[in-house]
Amino acid sequence: MTSPQDHNRKAWDARVRAQARFTRPAPDEEFANPLAAVDAAGWLGPSIAGQNVLCLASGGGRQGALYAAAGARVTVVDISAEMLAIDRQVAAERGLPLRAIEGSMDDLSALPPASFDIVVQPVSTCYVPDVVAVYRQVVRVLVPGGLYISQHKQPTSLQASTEPSSRGYELVEPYYRRGPLPPVAGSPHREAGTLEFLHRWEELLGGMCRAGFAIEDVIEPVHADLAAEIGSFGHRSRYVAPYVRIKARRLNIAPGATPAAKVWLP
């Protein structure tokens, strides 16, 4: 039986060949101020020059290239060879130092422990069944006190219908479920051809804390558009926030330690 990881590797390779969304490099204008383009909230401070940054599950020629342009030492890990090929091409064209490694976000055994100051992960945890397994891997590769900036699809957005009813966008998928969500086509909220999994808030937030992180901030990026056409991404976002962005810091504990063993850095 094909694993979700293998299925999604093939799906994202196919999406690159189809030039689907999220497979296009960063535009020229974003390189004018690359850090602002990827860190609108200012969570990373005025400079990341010289810091070791892991761009996790974020191939496609945008995240890694912009962090490298901001002066970081960047490693990109992505399950799709085709997505990584875009990163290598952009890095070569712009003269950016960037290391690209093919691998799954829930298995970072190819990377040494405590080797990154920052891990950034755009929306991607929906493609693995166990989000906590990802958190455990991130804890292992981050230095104590290191930052984990991640964005996720909100559970309610994955539950809600993509088509409006007379009362808005109704919940059509159960919150407590096993296995991937049903296939979708033509949705601006999900990626056709991939296997996606709904992760509950207990897993997204509680699982992060139990894995060894302290959550410092949470943002729901605003995509609502009061003038948007009914049924569009912007219109649905008036009713259901599509994403959540989390700033978390790795605590000074051994991976797998009990919550009682957690201590703050001096």
Phi and psi restraints in degrees (value plus and minus 20) as a CYANA .aco file:
   2 THR   PHI     -93.1   -53.1
   2 THR   PSI     112.1   152.1
   3 SER   PHI     -95.7   -55.7
   3 SER   PSI     138.6   178.6
   4 PRO   PHI     -76.4   -36.4
   4 PRO   PSI     -56.1   -16.1
   5 GLN   PHI     -83.9   -43.9
   5 GLN   PSI     -66.1   -26.1
   6 ASP   PHI     -85.5   -45.5
   6 ASP   PSI     -60.4   -20.4
   7 HIS   PHI     -79.5   -39.5
   7 HIS   PSI     -67.6   -27.6
   8 ASN   PHI     -93.0   -53.0
   8 ASN   PSI     -47.4    -7.4
   9 ARG   PHI     -80.0   -40.0
   9 ARG   PSI     -68.4   -28.4
  10 LYS   PHI     -86.8   -46.8
  10 LYS   PSI     -58.1   -18.1
  11 ALA   PHI     -84.1   -44.1
  11 ALA   PSI     -62.9   -22.9
  12 TRP   PHI     -93.9   -53.9
  12 TRP   PSI     -52.8   -12.8
  13 ASP   PHI     -78.8   -38.8
  13 ASP   PSI     -63.2   -23.2
  14 ALA   PHI     -87.2   -47.2
  14 ALA   PSI     -56.6   -16.6
  15 ARG   PHI     -85.9   -45.9
  15 ARG   PSI     -54.7   -14.7
  16 VAL   PHI     -84.4   -44.4
  16 VAL   PSI     -65.9   -25.9
  17 ARG   PHI     -83.2   -43.2
  17 ARG   PSI     -48.8    -8.8
  18 ALA   PHI    -108.0   -68.0
  18 ALA   PSI     -21.0    19.0
  19 GLN   PHI      34.9    74.9
  19 GLN   PSI      23.6    63.6
  20 ALA   PHI     -93.8   -53.8
  20 ALA   PSI     150.8   190.8
  21 ARG   PHI     -82.5   -42.5
  21 ARG   PSI     132.9   172.9
  22 PHE   PHI      51.1    91.1
  22 PHE   PSI      -6.9    33.1
  23 THR   PHI    -140.2  -100.2
  23 THR   PSI      -1.6    38.4
  24 ARG   PHI    -132.6   -92.6
  24 ARG   PSI     121.3   161.3
  25 PRO   PHI     -83.2   -43.2
  25 PRO   PSI     142.8   182.8
  26 ALA   PHI     -81.8   -41.8
  26 ALA   PSI     118.6   158.6
  27 PRO   PHI     -92.7   -52.7
  27 PRO   PSI     141.3   181.3
  28 ASP   PHI     -75.7   -35.7
  28 ASP   PSI     -59.8   -19.8
  29 GLU   PHI     -83.9   -43.9
  29 GLU   PSI     -46.2    -6.2
  30 GLU   PHI     -92.0   -52.0
  30 GLU   PSI     -41.7    -1.7
  31 PHE   PHI     -98.4   -58.4
  31 PHE   PSI     -29.2    10.8
  32 ALA   PHI     -86.0   -46.0
  32 ALA   PSI     -55.2   -15.2
  33 ASN   PHI    -164.3  -124.3
  33 ASN   PSI      56.4    96.4
  34 PRO   PHI     -83.3   -43.3
  34 PRO   PSI     -56.2   -16.2
  35 LEU   PHI     -86.9   -46.9
  35 LEU   PSI     -60.4   -20.4
  36 ALA   PHI     -84.4   -44.4
  36 ALA   PSI     -52.0   -12.0
  37 ALA   PHI     -86.7   -46.7
  37 ALA   PSI     -51.1   -11.1
  38 VAL   PHI    -125.8   -85.8
  38 VAL   PSI     -30.9     9.1
  39 ASP   PHI    -155.6  -115.6
  39 ASP   PSI      43.2    83.2
  40 ALA   PHI     -82.2   -42.2
  40 ALA   PSI     -47.9    -7.9
  41 ALA   PHI     -98.1   -58.1
  41 ALA   PSI     -32.9     7.1
  42 GLY   PHI      53.7    93.7
  42 GLY   PSI       1.5    41.5
  43 TRP   PHI     -86.0   -46.0
  43 TRP   PSI     -45.0    -5.0
  44 LEU   PHI    -114.0   -74.0
  44 LEU   PSI     -19.4    20.6
  45 GLY   PHI      61.8   101.8
  45 GLY   PSI    -192.2  -152.2
  46 PRO   PHI     -95.4   -55.4
  46 PRO   PSI     -39.4     0.6
  47 SER   PHI    -174.1  -134.1
  47 SER   PSI     123.1   163.1
  48 ILE   PHI    -141.0  -101.0
  48 ILE   PSI      -2.5    37.5
  49 ALA   PHI     -77.0   -37.0
  49 ALA   PSI     110.4   150.4
  50 GLY   PHI      62.9   102.9
  50 GLY   PSI     -24.3    15.7
  51 GLN   PHI    -106.2   -66.2
  51 GLN   PSI     129.0   169.0
  52 ASN   PHI    -105.7   -65.7
  52 ASN   PSI      96.5   136.5
  53 VAL   PHI    -139.6   -99.6
  53 VAL   PSI     108.8   148.8
  54 LEU   PHI    -121.7   -81.7
  54 LEU   PSI      98.8   138.8
  55 CYS   PHI    -114.7   -74.7
  55 CYS   PSI      83.8   123.8
  56 LEU   PHI    -114.5   -74.5
  56 LEU   PSI     108.3   148.3
  57 ALA   PHI      32.2    72.2
  57 ALA   PSI      24.6    64.6
  58 SER   PHI    -158.6  -118.6
  58 SER   PSI      20.6    60.6
  59 GLY   PHI     -90.2   -50.2
  59 GLY   PSI     155.0   195.0
  60 GLY   PHI      98.6   138.6
  60 GLY   PSI     -18.4    21.6
  61 GLY   PHI      67.3   107.3
  61 GLY   PSI      -8.4    31.6
  62 ARG   PHI    -135.3   -95.3
  62 ARG   PSI     -87.7   -47.7
  63 GLN   PHI     -76.4   -36.4
  63 GLN   PSI     -77.4   -37.4
  64 GLY   PHI     -79.7   -39.7
  64 GLY   PSI     -62.3   -22.3
  65 ALA   PHI     -84.6   -44.6
  65 ALA   PSI     -61.1   -21.1
  66 LEU   PHI     -91.4   -51.4
  66 LEU   PSI     -59.7   -19.7
  67 TYR   PHI     -85.4   -45.4
  67 TYR   PSI     -57.9   -17.9
  68 ALA   PHI     -86.1   -46.1
  68 ALA   PSI     -60.6   -20.6
  69 ALA   PHI     -84.6   -44.6
  69 ALA   PSI     -44.6    -4.6
  70 ALA   PHI    -102.8   -62.8
  70 ALA   PSI     -18.7    21.3
  71 GLY   PHI      81.7   121.7
  71 GLY   PSI     -16.7    23.3
  72 ALA   PHI    -102.2   -62.2
  72 ALA   PSI     137.9   177.9
  73 ARG   PHI    -110.1   -70.1
  73 ARG   PSI      87.9   127.9
  74 VAL   PHI    -127.1   -87.1
  74 VAL   PSI     115.1   155.1
  75 THR   PHI    -139.7   -99.7
  75 THR   PSI     109.9   149.9
  76 VAL   PHI    -129.4   -89.4
  76 VAL   PSI     107.9   147.9
  77 VAL   PHI    -135.5   -95.5
  77 VAL   PSI     106.6   146.6
  78 ASP   PHI    -168.2  -128.2
  78 ASP   PSI     130.4   170.4
  79 ILE   PHI     -98.9   -58.9
  79 ILE   PSI     -37.6     2.4
  80 SER   PHI    -120.6   -80.6
  80 SER   PSI      99.5   139.5
  81 ALA   PHI     -83.1   -43.1
  81 ALA   PSI     -54.0   -14.0
  82 GLU   PHI     -88.8   -48.8
  82 GLU   PSI     -58.4   -18.4
  83 MET   PHI     -85.7   -45.7
  83 MET   PSI     -60.4   -20.4
  84 LEU   PHI     -86.7   -46.7
  84 LEU   PSI     -52.1   -12.1
  85 ALA   PHI     -81.8   -41.8
  85 ALA   PSI     -55.0   -15.0
  86 ILE   PHI     -85.5   -45.5
  86 ILE   PSI     -62.2   -22.2
  87 ASP   PHI     -80.0   -40.0
  87 ASP   PSI     -65.3   -25.3
  88 ARG   PHI     -83.4   -43.4
  88 ARG   PSI     -59.3   -19.3
  89 GLN   PHI     -85.4   -45.4
  89 GLN   PSI     -66.9   -26.9
  90 VAL   PHI     -83.0   -43.0
  90 VAL   PSI     -63.1   -23.1
  91 ALA   PHI     -81.9   -41.9
  91 ALA   PSI     -60.8   -20.8
  92 ALA   PHI     -86.9   -46.9
  92 ALA   PSI     -62.6   -22.6
  93 GLU   PHI     -85.5   -45.5
  93 GLU   PSI     -53.9   -13.9
  94 ARG   PHI    -123.1   -83.1
  94 ARG   PSI     -17.9    22.1
  95 GLY   PHI      46.4    86.4
  95 GLY   PSI      20.0    60.0
  96 LEU   PHI    -123.6   -83.6
  96 LEU   PSI     114.5   154.5
  97 PRO   PHI     -95.5   -55.5
  97 PRO   PSI     102.5   142.5
  98 LEU   PHI    -175.2  -135.2
  98 LEU   PSI     111.1   151.1
  99 ARG   PHI    -124.7   -84.7
  99 ARG   PSI     109.1   149.1
 100 ALA   PHI    -137.8   -97.8
 100 ALA   PSI     107.5   147.5
 101 ILE   PHI    -147.8  -107.8
 101 ILE   PSI     109.4   149.4
 102 GLU   PHI    -103.0   -63.0
 102 GLU   PSI     105.0   145.0
 103 GLY   PHI    -199.1  -159.1
 103 GLY   PSI     147.0   187.0
 104 SER   PHI    -111.9   -71.9
 104 SER   PSI     125.2   165.2
 105 MET   PHI     -83.0   -43.0
 105 MET   PSI     -41.3    -1.3
 106 ASP   PHI    -117.0   -77.0
 106 ASP   PSI      -7.3    32.7
 107 ASP   PHI    -168.9  -128.9
 107 ASP   PSI      73.3   113.3
 108 LEU   PHI    -126.3   -86.3
 108 LEU   PSI      10.7    50.7
 109 SER   PHI     -83.2   -43.2
 109 SER   PSI     -38.6     1.4
 110 ALA   PHI     -93.2   -53.2
 110 ALA   PSI     -32.5     7.5
 111 LEU   PHI    -125.6   -85.6
 111 LEU   PSI     120.2   160.2
 112 PRO   PHI     -91.2   -51.2
 112 PRO   PSI     134.1   174.1
 113 PRO   PHI     -86.8   -46.8
 113 PRO   PSI     133.9   173.9
 114 ALA   PHI      28.8    68.8
 114 ALA   PSI      25.7    65.7
 115 SER   PHI    -129.4   -89.4
 115 SER   PSI     -19.2    20.8
 116 PHE   PHI    -151.8  -111.8
 116 PHE   PSI     121.6   161.6
 117 ASP   PHI    -103.5   -63.5
 117 ASP   PSI     -51.2   -11.2
 118 ILE   PHI    -159.8  -119.8
 118 ILE   PSI     115.9   155.9
 119 VAL   PHI    -138.6   -98.6
 119 VAL   PSI     105.9   145.9
 120 VAL   PHI    -137.0   -97.0
 120 VAL   PSI     116.1   156.1
 121 GLN   PHI    -159.3  -119.3
 121 GLN   PSI      86.8   126.8
 122 PRO   PHI     -90.0   -50.0
 122 PRO   PSI    -199.7  -159.7
 123 VAL   PHI     -73.1   -33.1
 123 VAL   PSI      96.1   136.1
 124 SER   PHI    -186.0  -146.0
 124 SER   PSI     -37.3     2.7
 125 THR   PHI     -84.4   -44.4
 125 THR   PSI     -37.5     2.5
 126 CYS   PHI     -85.1   -45.1
 126 CYS   PSI     -32.5     7.5
 127 TYR   PHI    -113.2   -73.2
 127 TYR   PSI     -16.8    23.2
 128 VAL   PHI    -143.2  -103.2
 128 VAL   PSI     126.6   166.6
 129 PRO   PHI     -87.2   -47.2
 129 PRO   PSI     -51.5   -11.5
 130 ASP   PHI    -141.8  -101.8
 130 ASP   PSI      81.4   121.4
 131 VAL   PHI     -90.9   -50.9
 131 VAL   PSI     -49.9    -9.9
 132 VAL   PHI     -86.3   -46.3
 132 VAL   PSI     -51.3   -11.3
 133 ALA   PHI     -81.4   -41.4
 133 ALA   PSI     -55.0   -15.0
 134 VAL   PHI     -86.7   -46.7
 134 VAL   PSI     -66.0   -26.0
 135 TYR   PHI     -78.1   -38.1
 135 TYR   PSI     -61.7   -21.7
 136 ARG   PHI     -82.8   -42.8
 136 ARG   PSI     -57.6   -17.6
 137 GLN   PHI     -88.1   -48.1
 137 GLN   PSI     -60.1   -20.1
 138 VAL   PHI     -85.1   -45.1
 138 VAL   PSI     -62.1   -22.1
 139 VAL   PHI     -76.4   -36.4
 139 VAL   PSI     -61.4   -21.4
 140 ARG   PHI     -85.3   -45.3
 140 ARG   PSI     -58.3   -18.3
 141 VAL   PHI    -111.0   -71.0
 141 VAL   PSI     -31.0     9.0
 142 LEU   PHI    -106.1   -66.1
 142 LEU   PSI     126.6   166.6
 143 VAL   PHI     -93.2   -53.2
 143 VAL   PSI     132.2   172.2
 144 PRO   PHI     -75.0   -35.0
 144 PRO   PSI     111.2   151.2
 145 GLY   PHI      67.3   107.3
 145 GLY   PSI     -24.4    15.6
 146 GLY   PHI     -90.7   -50.7
 146 GLY   PSI     137.7   177.7
 147 LEU   PHI    -117.8   -77.8
 147 LEU   PSI     121.6   161.6
 148 TYR   PHI    -142.8  -102.8
 148 TYR   PSI      90.1   130.1
 149 ILE   PHI    -127.3   -87.3
 149 ILE   PSI      95.6   135.6
 150 SER   PHI    -155.0  -115.0
 150 SER   PSI     131.9   171.9
 151 GLN   PHI    -147.6  -107.6
 151 GLN   PSI     120.7   160.7
 152 HIS   PHI    -155.9  -115.9
 152 HIS   PSI     136.9   176.9
 153 LYS   PHI     -96.7   -56.7
 153 LYS   PSI     111.3   151.3
 154 GLN   PHI     -87.1   -47.1
 154 GLN   PSI     120.3   160.3
 155 PRO   PHI     -73.9   -33.9
 155 PRO   PSI     -64.0   -24.0
 156 THR   PHI     -82.6   -42.6
 156 THR   PSI     -54.4   -14.4
 157 SER   PHI     -85.2   -45.2
 157 SER   PSI     -54.0   -14.0
 158 LEU   PHI     -98.5   -58.5
 158 LEU   PSI     -39.1     0.9
 159 GLN   PHI    -104.4   -64.4
 159 GLN   PSI     -53.4   -13.4
 160 ALA   PHI     -97.0   -57.0
 160 ALA   PSI     129.0   169.0
 161 SER   PHI     -83.1   -43.1
 161 SER   PSI     127.9   167.9
 162 THR   PHI    -104.2   -64.2
 162 THR   PSI     -31.9     8.1
 163 GLU   PHI    -130.3   -90.3
 163 GLU   PSI     114.2   154.2
 164 PRO   PHI     -95.0   -55.0
 164 PRO   PSI     128.9   168.9
 165 SER   PHI    -124.8   -84.8
 165 SER   PSI    -193.8  -153.8
 166 SER   PHI     -88.0   -48.0
 166 SER   PSI     -33.9     6.1
 167 ARG   PHI    -130.4   -90.4
 167 ARG   PSI     -12.0    28.0
 168 GLY   PHI      94.9   134.9
 168 GLY   PSI    -164.3  -124.3
 169 TYR   PHI    -130.1   -90.1
 169 TYR   PSI      91.1   131.1
 170 GLU   PHI    -110.1   -70.1
 170 GLU   PSI     132.8   172.8
 171 LEU   PHI     -94.6   -54.6
 171 LEU   PSI     103.7   143.7
 172 VAL   PHI    -141.6  -101.6
 172 VAL   PSI     -29.4    10.6
 173 GLU   PHI    -135.3   -95.3
 173 GLU   PSI     120.8   160.8
 174 PRO   PHI     -88.6   -48.6
 174 PRO   PSI     127.7   167.7
 175 TYR   PHI     -93.4   -53.4
 175 TYR   PSI     -63.0   -23.0
 176 TYR   PHI    -115.0   -75.0
 176 TYR   PSI      87.7   127.7
 177 ARG   PHI    -166.7  -126.7
 177 ARG   PSI     142.3   182.3
 178 ARG   PHI    -140.5  -100.5
 178 ARG   PSI     127.7   167.7
 179 GLY   PHI      61.1   101.1
 179 GLY   PSI     156.6   196.6
 180 PRO   PHI     -93.6   -53.6
 180 PRO   PSI     142.3   182.3
 181 LEU   PHI     -89.3   -49.3
 181 LEU   PSI     138.4   178.4
 182 PRO   PHI     -80.7   -40.7
 182 PRO   PSI     133.4   173.4
 183 PRO   PHI     -78.9   -38.9
 183 PRO   PSI     134.9   174.9
 184 VAL   PHI    -158.1  -118.1
 184 VAL   PSI     132.6   172.6
 185 ALA   PHI    -158.6  -118.6
 185 ALA   PSI     117.1   157.1
 186 GLY   PHI      51.3    91.3
 186 GLY   PSI      -0.7    39.3
 187 SER   PHI    -115.0   -75.0
 187 SER   PSI     115.5   155.5
 188 PRO   PHI    -101.9   -61.9
 188 PRO   PSI     -21.7    18.3
 189 HIS   PHI    -124.6   -84.6
 189 HIS   PSI     -35.4     4.6
 190 ARG   PHI    -157.4  -117.4
 190 ARG   PSI     147.0   187.0
 191 GLU   PHI    -128.1   -88.1
 191 GLU   PSI      91.7   131.7
 192 ALA   PHI     -78.8   -38.8
 192 ALA   PSI     118.9   158.9
 193 GLY   PHI      74.3   114.3
 193 GLY   PSI     -37.7     2.3
 194 THR   PHI    -112.4   -72.4
 194 THR   PSI     142.4   182.4
 195 LEU   PHI    -117.2   -77.2
 195 LEU   PSI     105.5   145.5
 196 GLU   PHI    -141.6  -101.6
 196 GLU   PSI     127.3   167.3
 197 PHE   PHI    -144.9  -104.9
 197 PHE   PSI     117.9   157.9
 198 LEU   PHI    -105.9   -65.9
 198 LEU   PSI     103.8   143.8
 199 HIS   PHI    -128.4   -88.4
 199 HIS   PSI     107.2   147.2
 200 ARG   PHI     -91.7   -51.7
 200 ARG   PSI     143.1   183.1
 201 TRP   PHI     -80.1   -40.1
 201 TRP   PSI     -55.9   -15.9
 202 GLU   PHI     -77.9   -37.9
 202 GLU   PSI     -57.0   -17.0
 203 GLU   PHI     -98.4   -58.4
 203 GLU   PSI     -64.3   -24.3
 204 LEU   PHI     -84.8   -44.8
 204 LEU   PSI     -66.6   -26.6
 205 LEU   PHI    -117.5   -77.5
 205 LEU   PSI     -73.1   -33.1
 206 GLY   PHI     -82.5   -42.5
 206 GLY   PSI     -61.4   -21.4
 207 GLY   PHI     -82.5   -42.5
 207 GLY   PSI     -55.8   -15.8
 208 MET   PHI     -85.2   -45.2
 208 MET   PSI     -64.4   -24.4
 209 CYS   PHI     -84.0   -44.0
 209 CYS   PSI     -64.9   -24.9
 210 ARG   PHI     -87.7   -47.7
 210 ARG   PSI     -44.7    -4.7
 211 ALA   PHI     -95.2   -55.2
 211 ALA   PSI     -35.8     4.2
 212 GLY   PHI     102.0   142.0
 212 GLY   PSI       4.5    44.5
 213 PHE   PHI    -135.8   -95.8
 213 PHE   PSI     131.6   171.6
 214 ALA   PHI    -128.5   -88.5
 214 ALA   PSI     101.5   141.5
 215 ILE   PHI     -99.4   -59.4
 215 ILE   PSI     104.5   144.5
 216 GLU   PHI    -122.7   -82.7
 216 GLU   PSI     -44.7    -4.7
 217 ASP   PHI    -182.7  -142.7
 217 ASP   PSI     132.9   172.9
 218 VAL   PHI    -158.5  -118.5
 218 VAL   PSI     111.7   151.7
 219 ILE   PHI    -148.9  -108.9
 219 ILE   PSI     120.9   160.9
 220 GLU   PHI    -127.3   -87.3
 220 GLU   PSI      77.1   117.1
 221 PRO   PHI     -73.9   -33.9
 221 PRO   PSI     113.1   153.1
 222 VAL   PHI    -104.9   -64.9
 222 VAL   PSI      99.9   139.9
 223 HIS   PHI    -140.4  -100.4
 223 HIS   PSI     -14.6    25.4
 224 ALA   PHI     -86.2   -46.2
 224 ALA   PSI     120.5   160.5
 225 ASP   PHI    -154.2  -114.2
 225 ASP   PSI      90.2   130.2
 226 LEU   PHI     -84.4   -44.4
 226 LEU   PSI     -42.5    -2.5
 227 ALA   PHI    -119.6   -79.6
 227 ALA   PSI     -15.5    24.5
 228 ALA   PHI     -92.1   -52.1
 228 ALA   PSI     130.7   170.7
 229 GLU   PHI     -86.8   -46.8
 229 GLU   PSI     122.4   162.4
 230 ILE   PHI     -77.7   -37.7
 230 ILE   PSI     111.1   151.1
 231 GLY   PHI      73.8   113.8
 231 GLY   PSI     -29.5    10.5
 232 SER   PHI    -100.9   -60.9
 232 SER   PSI     151.1   191.1
 233 PHE   PHI     -79.1   -39.1
 233 PHE   PSI     -66.0   -26.0
 234 GLY   PHI     -86.2   -46.2
 234 GLY   PSI     -55.1   -15.1
 235 HIS   PHI     -90.7   -50.7
 235 HIS   PSI     -67.0   -27.0
 236 ARG   PHI     -81.8   -41.8
 236 ARG   PSI     -54.0   -14.0
 237 SER   PHI     -88.0   -48.0
 237 SER   PSI     -34.1     5.9
 238 ARG   PHI     -89.4   -49.4
 238 ARG   PSI     -46.0    -6.0
 239 TYR   PHI    -121.9   -81.9
 239 TYR   PSI     -54.8   -14.8
 240 VAL   PHI    -154.8  -114.8
 240 VAL   PSI      98.2   138.2
 241 ALA   PHI     -89.2   -49.2
 241 ALA   PSI     105.1   145.1
 242 PRO   PHI     -95.7   -55.7
 242 PRO   PSI     -50.1   -10.1
 243 TYR   PHI    -154.3  -114.3
 243 TYR   PSI     141.0   181.0
 244 VAL   PHI    -152.7  -112.7
 244 VAL   PSI     118.4   158.4
 245 ARG   PHI    -137.1   -97.1
 245 ARG   PSI     110.9   150.9
 246 ILE   PHI    -144.7  -104.7
 246 ILE   PSI     111.9   151.9
 247 LYS   PHI    -125.3   -85.3
 247 LYS   PSI     100.5   140.5
 248 ALA   PHI    -154.5  -114.5
 248 ALA   PSI     132.9   172.9
 249 ARG   PHI    -142.1  -102.1
 249 ARG   PSI     114.0   154.0
 250 ARG   PHI     -90.2   -50.2
 250 ARG   PSI     104.9   144.9
 251 LEU   PHI     -95.3   -55.3
 251 LEU   PSI     141.4   181.4
 252 ASN   PHI    -105.5   -65.5
 252 ASN   PSI      48.6    88.6
 253 ILE   PHI    -154.2  -114.2
 253 ILE   PSI     141.4   181.4
 254 ALA   PHI     -95.5   -55.5
 254 ALA   PSI     117.0   157.0
 255 PRO   PHI     -73.2   -33.2
 255 PRO   PSI     112.3   152.3
 256 GLY   PHI      71.2   111.2
 256 GLY   PSI     -24.1    15.9
 257 ALA   PHI     -87.5   -47.5
 257 ALA   PSI     135.9   175.9
 258 THR   PHI     -93.0   -53.0
 258 THR   PSI     135.8   175.8
 259 PRO   PHI     -74.9   -34.9
 259 PRO   PSI     -52.7   -12.7
 260 ALA   PHI     -85.1   -45.1
 260 ALA   PSI     -39.6     0.4
 261 ALA   PHI    -108.1   -68.1
 261 ALA   PSI     -22.5    17.5
 262 LYS   PHI     -92.5   -52.5
 262 LYS   PSI     111.4   151.4
 263 VAL   PHI    -155.3  -115.3
 263 VAL   PSI     130.5   170.5
 264 TRP   PHI     -99.3   -59.3
 264 TRP   PSI     133.2   173.2
 265 LEU   PHI     -88.5   -48.5
 265 LEU   PSI     126.3   166.3
